[in-house]
Amino acid sequence: MMKKQDMNRDWIATAETLSSALPYLQRYDGAIVVIKLGGHAMGSDEAMDTFARDIVLMRQVGVNPVIVHGGGPMINAMLDKLQIKSDFVNGKRVTDAATMEVVEMVLSGVVNKRIVQAINRQGGAAVGLSGKDANLITCTQANPDLGFVGTPTKMDPGVLRHLFEQDMIPVIAPIGAGPKGETFNINGDTAAGAIASSLTADRLLLLTDVSGVKNGDGEVVTELKAADVETMTRDGVIIGGMIPKTETALAAVRSGVRACTIVDGRVPNAVLLELFTDHGAGSMIRP
């Protein structure tokens, strides 16, 4: 278990820059925070190290973080290297058996272990998993046209609670098991939302490369109710890639997650700023 005296100088510097967070720390003692990692925070070793430091600091102050990650660019690179052609239906990758093998290899192997190692280098105790481990995520096929793409239908978060008790940090690849032993690829945001819901998490944070949900004037809206999101989507204000993220947020908050924030992962220390400061780092959605 990590001890306070093990914090390195970088940790201390980060903590000092967040001195205003002190009133918030007790509020999140024992809280479960599920974080979907993607985009900028995965793009460079420096960004990964900064993210890992933030996660270990969260654990140090009593938060139970759960990391769910994507890895689309890494999958694309490996498919290209192996000369495996990808087909798309309405912009979504068709995942045949050959592609599914590569997806699992990249997500559960290369990407997952990179994140685990980054956290462990900063003094944490991270453990890499996929949704197939301990029956964490059971799936059904989302759409026959897409092949091995799954929708979570049954969750068993017992293994995650056990890891919390051991002061460990779960890092989860979005891969699930089917009822007949199939392996399914799951959208990272969808997997994070399902895990947050199964844990009745205090917060779900979706890291992305945009500043948040914007209104009709192009301004970021820092706080929204579920009804606001529905109205903005119906009116065509929320469009494109923001729609699946807000849909994930709505599903999570309606199933017991206290709040979901679409976080600008390009902001240094974005996760800590969102949890432990007044101004946050994105758009928070509540029931």
C-alpha positions as CSV (number, residue, x, y, z in Angstrom):
1,M,0.0,0.0,0.0
2,M,1.3,3.4,-0.9
3,K,2.4,5.6,2.1
4,K,2.3,9.4,2.3
5,Q,6.1,9.5,2.7
6,D,6.5,7.8,-0.7
7,M,5.2,10.8,-2.6
8,N,7.9,12.2,-4.8
9,R,8.6,15.9,-5.4
10,D,6.4,16.0,-8.5
11,W,3.5,14.9,-6.3
12,I,4.2,17.6,-3.8
13,A,4.4,20.3,-6.4
14,T,1.1,19.1,-7.9
15,A,-0.5,19.1,-4.4
16,E,0.7,22.6,-3.7
17,T,-0.8,24.0,-7.0
18,L,-4.1,22.6,-5.8
19,S,-4.0,24.0,-2.3
20,S,-7.5,25.4,-2.8
21,A,-8.7,21.8,-3.0
22,L,-8.3,21.2,0.7
23,P,-12.0,21.9,1.6
24,Y,-13.0,19.3,-1.0
25,L,-10.8,16.4,0.1
26,Q,-13.0,15.2,2.9
27,R,-16.0,15.3,0.7
28,Y,-14.6,12.7,-1.6
29,D,-13.1,10.4,1.1
30,G,-14.2,6.9,0.1
31,A,-15.9,8.1,-3.1
32,I,-15.9,5.9,-6.2
33,V,-14.9,7.8,-9.3
34,V,-14.9,6.1,-12.7
35,I,-12.7,7.8,-15.3
36,K,-12.8,7.1,-19.1
37,L,-9.3,7.7,-20.4
38,G,-8.9,8.7,-24.0
39,G,-7.7,11.4,-26.3
40,H,-4.9,13.8,-25.3
41,A,-4.1,12.1,-21.9
42,M,-3.1,9.0,-23.8
43,G,-1.2,10.8,-26.6
44,S,2.3,11.2,-25.1
45,D,4.4,9.8,-22.3
46,E,4.4,13.2,-20.5
47,A,0.6,13.4,-20.6
48,M,0.3,9.8,-19.4
49,D,2.7,10.5,-16.5
50,T,0.7,13.6,-15.5
51,F,-2.5,11.6,-15.6
52,A,-1.0,8.8,-13.6
53,R,0.3,11.2,-10.9
54,D,-3.2,12.7,-10.6
55,I,-4.8,9.2,-10.2
56,V,-2.3,8.2,-7.5
57,L,-2.9,11.4,-5.6
58,M,-6.6,10.8,-5.7
59,R,-6.0,7.4,-4.2
60,Q,-3.7,8.9,-1.6
61,V,-6.5,11.3,-0.4
62,G,-9.1,8.5,-0.1
63,V,-10.8,8.4,-3.5
64,N,-11.3,5.0,-5.2
65,P,-10.5,5.6,-8.9
66,V,-11.5,3.2,-11.6
67,I,-9.9,3.7,-15.0
68,V,-11.6,2.6,-18.2
69,H,-9.6,3.2,-21.4
70,G,-10.0,3.3,-25.1
71,G,-7.3,2.8,-27.7
72,G,-8.7,3.4,-31.2
73,P,-5.5,4.9,-32.8
74,M,-3.4,2.0,-31.5
75,I,-5.8,-0.5,-32.9
76,N,-5.8,1.2,-36.2
77,A,-2.0,1.2,-36.3
78,M,-1.8,-2.5,-35.5
79,L,-4.5,-3.4,-38.1
80,D,-2.5,-1.5,-40.7
81,K,0.7,-3.2,-39.6
82,L,-0.9,-6.6,-40.0
83,Q,-2.6,-5.6,-43.2
84,I,-6.1,-6.4,-41.9
85,K,-8.7,-4.4,-43.7
86,S,-11.4,-2.6,-41.7
87,D,-14.9,-2.0,-43.0
88,F,-17.2,0.5,-41.6
89,V,-21.0,0.8,-41.3
90,N,-22.4,4.3,-40.7
91,G,-19.0,5.3,-39.4
92,K,-18.7,2.3,-37.0
93,R,-16.0,-0.4,-37.4
94,V,-17.2,-3.8,-38.4
95,T,-15.4,-6.1,-35.9
96,D,-14.9,-9.6,-37.5
97,A,-13.1,-12.4,-35.8
98,A,-9.7,-11.4,-37.1
99,T,-10.2,-7.8,-36.1
100,M,-11.5,-8.8,-32.6
101,E,-8.3,-10.7,-31.9
102,V,-6.3,-7.6,-32.7
103,V,-8.6,-5.4,-30.6
104,E,-8.2,-7.6,-27.6
105,M,-4.5,-7.9,-28.0
106,V,-4.0,-4.1,-28.2
107,L,-6.5,-3.1,-25.6
108,S,-5.9,-5.8,-22.9
109,G,-2.2,-6.0,-23.7
110,V,-0.3,-3.0,-24.9
111,V,-2.6,-0.1,-23.9
112,N,-3.8,-1.6,-20.6
113,K,-0.3,-2.4,-19.4
114,R,1.1,1.0,-20.5
115,I,-1.5,2.7,-18.2
116,V,-0.8,0.2,-15.3
117,Q,2.9,0.8,-15.5
118,A,2.5,4.6,-15.6
119,I,0.4,4.5,-12.4
120,N,2.8,2.1,-10.7
121,R,5.8,4.2,-11.6
122,Q,4.1,7.1,-9.7
123,G,3.8,5.0,-6.5
124,G,0.4,3.5,-7.0
125,A,-0.8,-0.1,-7.1
126,A,-2.7,-0.5,-10.4
127,V,-4.1,-3.8,-11.6
128,G,-5.0,-4.4,-15.3
129,L,-8.3,-6.1,-16.2
130,S,-10.7,-6.5,-19.0
131,G,-14.5,-6.9,-18.7
132,K,-14.0,-10.6,-19.2
133,D,-12.2,-11.0,-15.9
134,A,-14.4,-12.2,-13.0
135,N,-17.5,-11.8,-15.1
136,L,-17.2,-8.1,-14.8
137,I,-19.1,-7.3,-18.1
138,T,-21.4,-9.7,-19.9
139,C,-22.5,-8.6,-23.3
140,T,-24.9,-9.3,-26.1
141,Q,-24.2,-8.5,-29.7
142,A,-25.1,-4.8,-30.4
143,N,-25.7,-5.1,-34.1
144,P,-25.2,-8.1,-36.3
145,D,-23.9,-5.8,-39.1
146,L,-21.0,-4.7,-36.8
147,G,-19.9,-8.2,-35.9
148,F,-18.3,-8.6,-32.4
149,V,-19.4,-5.3,-31.0
150,G,-21.1,-5.7,-27.7
151,T,-23.7,-4.0,-25.4
152,P,-23.3,-4.6,-21.7
153,T,-26.3,-6.5,-20.3
154,K,-25.0,-7.8,-16.9
155,M,-22.4,-6.4,-14.6
156,D,-20.6,-8.0,-11.6
157,P,-18.4,-5.4,-10.0
158,G,-17.4,-7.6,-7.0
159,V,-13.8,-7.8,-8.2
160,L,-13.5,-4.0,-8.2
161,R,-14.8,-3.7,-4.6
162,H,-12.2,-6.3,-3.6
163,L,-9.5,-4.2,-5.2
164,F,-10.7,-1.1,-3.4
165,E,-10.3,-2.9,-0.1
166,Q,-6.7,-3.6,-1.0
167,D,-6.0,0.0,-1.9
168,M,-5.5,-1.0,-5.6
169,I,-6.5,0.9,-8.7
170,P,-8.4,-1.0,-11.4
171,V,-7.5,-0.3,-15.0
172,I,-10.1,-1.8,-17.3
173,A,-10.0,-2.6,-21.1
174,P,-13.5,-2.4,-22.6
175,I,-13.7,-6.0,-23.7
176,G,-16.7,-8.1,-22.6
177,A,-17.8,-11.8,-22.7
178,G,-20.9,-13.1,-24.4
179,P,-23.2,-15.8,-22.9
180,K,-21.6,-18.4,-25.2
181,G,-18.1,-17.5,-24.5
182,E,-17.8,-14.9,-27.3
183,T,-15.5,-11.9,-26.9
184,F,-17.0,-8.5,-27.7
185,N,-15.5,-5.1,-28.2
186,I,-17.4,-2.4,-26.3
187,N,-17.3,1.4,-26.8
188,G,-15.1,2.8,-24.1
189,D,-17.6,5.5,-23.0
190,T,-20.4,2.8,-22.9
191,A,-18.2,0.5,-20.8
192,A,-17.3,3.3,-18.4
193,G,-20.9,4.3,-18.0
194,A,-22.0,0.7,-17.3
195,I,-19.2,0.2,-14.7
196,A,-20.1,3.5,-13.0
197,S,-23.7,2.5,-12.8
198,S,-22.9,-1.0,-11.4
199,L,-20.9,0.6,-8.7
200,T,-23.4,3.5,-8.1
201,A,-20.3,5.7,-8.4
202,D,-20.2,9.2,-7.0
203,R,-18.8,10.5,-10.3
204,L,-18.2,9.5,-13.9
205,L,-15.6,11.5,-15.8
206,L,-15.4,11.2,-19.5
207,L,-12.0,12.6,-20.7
208,T,-12.2,14.0,-24.2
209,D,-10.4,16.5,-26.5
210,V,-13.1,19.2,-26.4
211,S,-13.8,21.8,-23.8
212,G,-17.2,20.4,-23.0
213,V,-20.9,20.7,-24.0
214,K,-21.5,24.0,-25.9
215,N,-24.7,26.0,-26.2
216,G,-26.0,27.6,-29.4
217,D,-23.5,30.5,-29.0
218,G,-20.6,28.1,-28.9
219,E,-20.0,28.7,-25.1
220,V,-19.2,25.8,-22.8
221,V,-22.0,25.0,-20.4
222,T,-20.5,24.1,-17.1
223,E,-23.6,22.5,-15.5
224,L,-26.6,20.9,-17.0
225,K,-29.6,18.9,-15.9
226,A,-30.7,15.8,-17.8
227,A,-33.6,17.7,-19.2
228,D,-31.3,20.4,-20.6
229,V,-29.3,17.8,-22.4
230,E,-32.4,16.3,-24.0
231,T,-33.6,19.7,-25.1
232,M,-30.3,20.7,-26.6
233,T,-30.1,17.4,-28.4
234,R,-33.6,17.7,-29.8
235,D,-32.9,21.3,-30.9
236,G,-29.7,20.2,-32.7
237,V,-27.3,22.1,-30.4
238,I,-25.7,18.9,-29.2
239,I,-24.5,17.1,-32.3
240,G,-22.0,14.7,-33.7
241,G,-19.6,12.9,-31.4
242,M,-20.9,14.7,-28.4
243,I,-24.2,12.8,-28.6
244,P,-22.9,9.4,-27.5
245,K,-21.1,11.0,-24.7
246,T,-24.1,12.8,-23.4
247,E,-26.2,9.6,-23.9
248,T,-23.7,7.8,-21.7
249,A,-23.9,10.6,-19.1
250,L,-27.7,10.5,-19.1
251,A,-27.9,6.7,-18.7
252,A,-25.4,6.9,-15.8
253,V,-27.0,9.6,-13.8
254,R,-30.4,8.0,-14.2
255,S,-29.1,4.8,-12.8
256,G,-27.7,6.2,-9.6
257,V,-24.4,7.9,-10.5
258,R,-24.4,11.2,-8.7
259,A,-23.0,13.2,-11.6
260,C,-21.1,12.8,-14.9
261,T,-18.7,15.3,-16.3
262,I,-17.4,15.6,-19.8
263,V,-13.9,16.7,-19.0
264,D,-11.4,18.6,-21.2
265,G,-8.5,16.2,-21.0
266,R,-6.2,18.7,-22.6
267,V,-6.2,20.8,-19.4
268,P,-3.2,19.9,-17.1
269,N,-4.5,18.1,-14.0
270,A,-8.0,18.1,-15.5
271,V,-9.2,15.2,-13.2
272,L,-8.1,16.9,-10.0
273,L,-9.4,20.3,-11.1
274,E,-12.8,18.8,-11.8
275,L,-13.1,17.1,-8.5
276,F,-11.3,19.5,-6.2
277,T,-11.9,23.0,-7.4
278,D,-14.9,25.3,-7.9
279,H,-14.4,26.0,-11.6
280,G,-13.8,22.4,-12.7
281,A,-12.7,21.4,-16.2
282,G,-15.7,20.6,-18.3
283,S,-19.5,20.2,-18.4
284,M,-21.2,18.5,-15.4
285,I,-24.5,16.6,-16.0
286,R,-26.8,15.8,-13.1
287,P,-30.2,14.0,-13.0
